Amino acid sequence: TPLLPNNGLAVLRGNIAPDGAVIKPGAADPKLHVHTGRAVVFKDYNDMAARIDDDALDIDETCVIVLQHAGPVGAPGMPEWGQLPIPKKLLQKGVRDMLRISDARMSGTSYGACVLHVAPESFIGGPFALVQDGDLIELDVPQRRLNVLVSDEELARRKAAWVEPQPRFTRGYGAMHQVHVMQANKGCDFDFLQRDGASGASSCSSAGEPEIH
């Protein structure tokens, strides 16, 4: 007696998630399974916490909330931030779900139209880092698609202008983690724990920074 006949989880792919992203269709409002909306981008969790409930924030229920730098390296540690809050001014209007996308994770008991585990993550230069305020984002769960409606040429221009963030750590366990942790589609394991020795680790060291082995 399953709660749903299918689609407990869906893996999405597209130009902002070439290595995949995950959504729970049954936890989302069905009308958002196919949706295109304007991106409202938060550069990290602190940015979101500071602005999400600001009455001056230019956002409505058709928008797509985007949280960057919440992945295995960027957060760091891929914390349970994926069930992003809906702005209070929209809650007061009766809005109970809207599309939210991040490279974070969330609990299996969480709900909402939340796209998670975007890979590769934004902090290491994945294309999710290139999403800007005002971009149109297209979600199509039946077709398993997730794209930003920006030309390849514009994305290439943004990539060329992208500046790598400073590493979160310069020594100790944190430095080891950021060099060797693999991306969400690889299970966020350490590359040196892989049986076959295959490396899928993140590259996040600044120029001249020694690798840790």
C-alpha positions in Angstrom: 0.0 0.0 0.0 2.4 2.7 -1.1 1.5 6.3 -0.5 2.3 7.0 -4.1 2.3 4.8 -7.2 5.6 6.1 -8.4 8.0 9.1 -8.3 9.0 8.9 -4.6 12.2 10.5 -5.8 13.2 12.1 -9.1 16.6 12.9 -10.4 16.8 16.0 -12.5 19.5 17.1 -14.9 20.1 20.3 -16.9 22.5 23.1 -17.4 22.6 24.0 -13.7 22.8 20.4 -12.5 24.7 18.4 -15.1 25.6 15.8 -12.5 22.0 15.7 -11.2 19.7 17.1 -8.5 17.0 15.5 -6.5 13.3 16.3 -5.8 10.6 14.5 -3.9 7.6 15.0 -6.3 5.1 13.7 -3.7 6.2 16.3 -1.2 5.7 19.2 -3.6 2.5 21.0 -4.7 1.6 19.2 -8.0 1.2 22.5 -9.8 4.9 23.2 -9.3 6.0 20.0 -11.0 6.2 22.0 -14.2 7.1 25.5 -13.5 9.1 28.5 -14.7 9.9 31.3 -12.4 12.3 34.2 -11.7 15.3 33.4 -9.6 15.9 35.2 -6.3 19.4 34.3 -5.4 21.0 34.1 -1.9 24.8 33.6 -2.0 24.9 31.7 1.3 22.8 30.8 4.3 23.7 34.0 6.2 22.6 36.1 3.2 19.3 34.2 3.1 18.7 34.5 6.8 19.4 38.3 6.7 17.0 39.0 3.7 14.4 36.3 3.3 11.8 38.1 5.5 12.7 41.6 4.4 9.5 43.3 3.2 11.5 45.0 0.6 12.6 41.7 -1.0 11.4 41.6 -4.6 9.7 38.2 -4.5 6.3 36.5 -5.1 5.0 33.0 -5.1 6.0 32.4 -8.7 9.6 33.1 -8.0 12.3 30.4 -7.5 14.4 30.7 -4.3 18.0 29.8 -5.0 20.5 29.1 -2.2 24.1 28.7 -3.2 27.2 27.7 -1.2 25.3 25.0 0.8 27.0 21.9 -0.5 29.7 19.5 0.8 32.5 22.0 0.4 30.7 25.4 0.5 28.6 25.1 3.6 30.7 23.2 4.6 29.4 19.7 5.1 26.1 19.8 3.2 23.9 20.7 6.2 20.1 20.2 6.4 19.2 23.6 4.8 17.3 22.3 1.8 13.8 23.0 3.1 14.3 26.7 2.5 11.9 29.1 4.3 9.0 30.8 2.4 9.1 34.6 3.1 6.8 35.7 5.8 5.0 38.2 3.6 4.1 35.3 1.3 3.0 33.0 4.2 0.7 35.8 5.3 -0.9 35.7 1.9 -1.6 32.0 2.3 1.3 30.7 0.1 2.3 27.3 1.4 4.7 26.1 -1.3 7.0 27.5 -3.9 10.0 26.3 -5.9 13.3 26.3 -3.9 16.6 25.0 -5.2 19.9 24.5 -3.3 23.0 22.3 -3.2 22.1 21.4 0.4 20.1 18.5 1.7 17.0 18.1 3.8 15.4 15.5 6.1 13.4 12.7 4.6 10.4 13.9 6.5 10.6 17.5 5.1 8.2 18.6 2.4 7.8 21.2 -0.3 8.9 21.8 -3.8 12.6 21.7 -2.8 15.2 20.7 -5.3 18.3 19.4 -3.5 21.8 18.0 -3.9 22.6 20.1 -7.0 25.8 18.7 -8.4 28.4 19.9 -8.9 27.9 22.5 -6.1 28.3 26.2 -6.6 31.2 26.8 -4.2 33.6 24.8 -6.5 32.4 26.5 -9.7 29.5 24.2 -10.7 27.1 26.0 -13.1 24.7 26.5 -10.3 27.1 29.2 -9.2 26.3 31.1 -12.3 22.6 31.7 -11.6 21.8 35.3 -11.0 18.8 37.3 -9.8 16.2 37.6 -12.4 17.2 34.5 -14.5 14.3 32.3 -15.4 14.6 28.8 -14.1 12.6 25.9 -15.6 11.6 22.8 -13.7 10.0 19.9 -15.5 9.7 16.9 -13.2 8.0 14.6 -15.7 10.8 15.2 -18.1 13.4 15.2 -15.3 14.7 18.6 -16.4 16.2 21.6 -14.5 17.6 24.5 -16.5 18.3 28.2 -16.3 17.0 29.8 -19.4 20.2 31.6 -20.3 22.2 31.0 -23.4 25.3 28.9 -23.4 27.3 32.0 -24.5 26.1 34.0 -21.5 26.8 31.1 -19.1 30.4 30.9 -20.6 30.8 34.6 -20.1 29.7 34.3 -16.4 32.0 31.3 -15.9 35.0 33.2 -17.2 34.2 36.0 -14.8 33.6 33.7 -11.8 36.0 34.2 -8.9 36.8 31.1 -6.8 35.8 31.7 -3.1 38.5 31.6 -0.5 38.9 28.1 1.1 36.9 27.6 4.2 39.9 26.1 6.0 43.6 26.2 5.7 44.6 23.4 8.0 43.4 20.4 10.0 40.3 18.2 9.3 38.5 21.0 7.6 41.3 21.4 5.0 41.4 17.7 4.5 37.6 17.6 4.0 37.4 20.3 1.4 40.2 18.8 -0.7 39.0 15.2 -0.6 35.2 15.2 -0.2 33.3 14.1 -3.2 30.1 15.6 -4.6 26.5 14.7 -3.8 26.2 12.4 -6.9 29.2 10.5 -5.6 27.8 10.2 -2.1 29.8 12.9 -0.3 32.4 10.3 0.6 36.1 10.9 0.9 37.9 10.0 -2.4 40.6 8.1 -0.5 38.0 5.7 0.9 36.9 4.6 -2.6 37.7 0.9 -3.1 38.7 1.4 -6.7 40.8 4.4 -5.9 38.8 6.6 -8.3 38.9 10.2 -7.3 35.8 12.4 -7.6 37.0 15.0 -5.0 36.3 18.6 -5.1 38.9 21.1 -6.2 38.8 24.1 -4.0 42.4 25.0 -3.1 43.5 28.4 -3.9 46.6 28.9 -6.2 49.7 27.7 -4.5 47.8 25.9 -1.7 49.4 22.5 -1.1 47.1 19.5 -1.5 46.6 17.3 1.6 47.0 13.6 1.3 
